[in-house]
């Protein structure tokens, strides 16, 4: 029996179709937020301040983003779309064409690198997003890993194992490991590699 081709993975939530003025306001808010981050760091991000910097009403900022977590995801959007395009359609082993175990490892390590590159914004996005793991790219990551784990053909509970692997990479966990446990990035990376070796 032919295996049914799975539906394509959704990319990170894209902005809905907007009127021209709404799209301009969104762009102004994003640019203002980037200026604030460049000057004051992520700690300076607040929707009220971003609205003032952008020259739009505070209500407009809240209607567009809802909370500062959603704004943080908007600032991550360009990098996130590139990452998702890489694991959906880029060259192997991150993209299609490599065995599933190699793709799983490549995905986990690439996601760890991405978290480290955008540390403060990703931490803010996860901490402040109203829907937590249901926000941003997590559902796409989980579905992608679940399919790769199923392709291993080892009878693993793929959705559960995918959630465990992603738990190792959540900004909150990595932040705790760094600040509270005082684990350096190399030690964290070695630990993740050890877990992957045991699984794969």
C-alpha positions as CSV (number, residue, x, y, z in Angstrom):
1,X,0.0,0.0,0.0
2,X,1.3,3.4,-0.9
3,X,2.0,5.6,2.1
4,X,-0.1,8.8,1.9
5,X,2.1,11.8,1.5
6,X,1.8,14.0,4.6
7,X,0.5,17.6,4.2
8,X,3.1,20.3,4.0
9,X,4.3,21.8,7.3
10,X,3.0,25.2,8.1
11,X,5.6,28.0,8.4
12,X,5.6,30.3,11.4
13,X,2.4,32.3,11.7
14,X,2.5,34.9,9.0
15,X,0.8,38.2,9.3
16,X,-2.8,38.0,7.9
17,X,-3.7,40.0,4.8
18,X,-4.0,43.6,5.9
19,X,-5.1,46.9,4.6
20,X,-2.3,49.1,3.4
21,X,-2.5,51.4,6.4
22,X,-2.5,48.4,8.8
23,X,0.5,46.9,7.0
24,X,2.3,50.3,7.3
25,X,1.5,50.5,11.0
26,X,2.8,46.9,11.6
27,X,6.1,47.8,9.8
28,X,6.5,51.0,11.8
29,X,5.9,49.1,15.0
30,X,8.5,46.4,14.1
31,X,11.0,49.0,13.0
32,X,10.5,50.9,16.3
33,X,10.9,47.7,18.3
34,X,14.2,47.0,16.5
35,X,15.4,50.5,17.3
36,X,14.5,50.0,21.0
37,X,16.3,46.6,21.2
38,X,19.4,48.1,19.5
39,X,19.5,51.0,22.0
40,X,18.2,49.5,25.2
41,X,18.2,45.7,24.7
42,X,15.3,43.4,24.9
43,X,14.5,44.5,28.5
44,X,13.3,47.8,27.0
45,X,10.6,46.2,24.9
46,X,7.0,47.2,26.0
47,X,4.1,47.7,23.7
48,X,3.4,51.2,25.1
49,X,7.0,52.3,24.5
50,X,7.1,50.7,21.0
51,X,3.8,52.5,20.1
52,X,5.3,55.9,21.2
53,X,8.5,55.3,19.3
54,X,6.5,54.3,16.2
55,X,4.2,57.3,16.4
56,X,1.0,55.2,16.5
57,X,-1.7,54.7,19.1
58,X,-1.1,52.3,21.9
59,X,-4.4,50.6,21.0
60,X,-3.1,50.0,17.5
61,X,0.0,48.2,19.0
62,X,-2.2,46.0,21.2
63,X,-4.6,45.2,18.5
64,X,-1.8,44.2,16.1
65,X,0.3,42.1,18.5
66,X,-1.7,41.6,21.7
67,X,1.3,41.2,23.9
68,X,5.1,41.7,23.9
69,X,5.7,38.0,23.2
70,X,3.9,38.2,19.9
71,X,5.9,41.3,19.1
72,X,9.1,39.4,19.9
73,X,8.1,36.6,17.5
74,X,7.5,39.3,14.8
75,X,11.1,40.5,15.3
76,X,12.3,36.9,14.9
77,X,10.2,36.3,11.8
78,X,12.8,36.8,9.1
79,X,15.4,34.4,10.7
80,X,12.6,31.9,11.6
81,X,11.3,31.7,8.0
82,X,14.8,31.1,6.7
83,X,15.4,28.4,9.2
84,X,12.1,26.7,8.4
85,X,12.8,26.9,4.7
86,X,16.2,25.3,5.3
87,X,14.8,22.2,7.1
88,X,11.7,21.9,4.8
89,X,13.5,22.3,1.5
90,X,17.2,23.1,1.9
91,X,20.1,20.8,1.3
92,X,20.7,17.7,3.5
93,X,21.2,16.7,6.2
94,X,19.0,19.5,7.6
95,X,16.8,19.4,4.5
96,X,15.3,16.4,2.7
97,X,17.5,13.7,1.2
98,X,19.4,12.5,4.3
99,X,18.4,9.5,6.5
100,X,16.0,10.5,9.3
101,X,18.6,10.0,12.1
102,X,21.0,12.5,10.4
103,X,18.1,14.9,9.8
104,X,17.0,14.8,13.5
105,X,20.5,15.5,14.7
106,X,21.0,18.3,12.2
107,X,17.7,19.9,13.1
108,X,18.3,19.7,16.9
109,X,21.8,21.2,16.6
110,X,20.6,23.9,14.1
111,X,17.8,24.9,16.4
112,X,20.2,25.1,19.3
113,X,22.4,27.4,17.3
114,X,19.4,29.6,16.4
115,X,18.4,29.8,20.0
116,X,21.9,31.0,21.0
117,X,22.1,33.6,18.2
118,X,18.8,35.2,19.2
119,X,18.9,34.4,22.9
120,X,17.2,37.4,24.5
121,X,14.4,37.7,22.0
122,X,13.6,34.0,22.0
123,X,13.5,34.0,25.8
124,X,11.2,37.0,25.9
125,X,8.9,35.5,23.2
126,X,8.5,32.2,25.2
127,X,8.1,33.9,28.6
128,X,5.6,36.5,27.5
129,X,3.5,34.8,24.8
130,X,0.0,34.3,26.1
131,X,-0.3,30.8,24.5
132,X,3.1,29.5,25.6
133,X,4.1,26.5,23.5
134,X,1.1,27.0,21.2
135,X,2.6,30.3,20.1
136,X,5.2,30.9,17.4
137,X,7.0,28.0,15.6
138,X,6.8,25.3,18.3
139,X,3.9,23.4,16.6
140,X,5.9,23.3,13.3
141,X,9.0,22.1,15.1
142,X,7.1,19.4,16.9
143,X,5.3,18.2,13.7
144,X,8.6,18.1,11.8
145,X,10.4,16.1,14.4
146,X,7.5,13.7,14.9
147,X,7.5,12.8,11.2
148,X,11.3,12.2,11.3
149,X,11.1,10.0,14.4
150,X,8.3,8.0,12.7
151,X,10.5,7.6,9.7
152,X,13.1,5.9,11.9
153,X,10.8,2.9,12.1
154,X,11.8,2.0,15.6
155,X,8.4,2.0,17.2
156,X,9.0,5.1,19.3
157,X,6.2,7.2,20.6
158,X,7.1,9.9,18.1
159,X,5.0,12.8,19.4
160,X,6.3,12.2,23.0
161,X,10.0,11.9,21.9
162,X,9.7,15.0,19.7
163,X,8.3,17.0,22.7
164,X,11.2,15.7,24.9
165,X,13.8,16.8,22.4
166,X,12.2,20.2,22.0
167,X,12.1,20.5,25.8
168,X,15.9,20.4,25.9
169,X,16.0,23.4,23.5
170,X,13.4,25.7,25.1
171,X,14.8,29.1,26.0
172,X,13.5,28.7,29.6
173,X,15.4,25.5,30.1
174,X,18.6,26.7,28.5
175,X,18.4,29.9,30.6
176,X,18.0,27.9,33.8
177,X,21.0,25.7,32.8
178,X,23.1,28.8,32.2
179,X,22.2,31.1,35.0
180,X,21.2,28.8,37.8
181,X,23.2,25.6,37.1
182,X,26.1,27.6,35.6
183,X,26.5,25.2,32.7
184,X,28.6,26.7,29.9
185,X,27.3,26.4,26.3
186,X,29.8,23.7,25.4
187,X,28.6,21.5,28.3
188,X,25.0,22.0,27.3
189,X,25.8,21.1,23.7
190,X,27.7,18.0,24.7
191,X,24.7,16.9,26.9
192,X,22.3,17.3,24.0
193,X,24.7,15.4,21.7
194,X,24.7,12.6,24.3
195,X,20.9,12.4,24.4
196,X,20.8,12.3,20.6
197,X,23.4,9.5,20.5
198,X,21.3,7.5,22.9
199,X,18.2,8.0,20.9
200,X,19.6,7.6,17.4
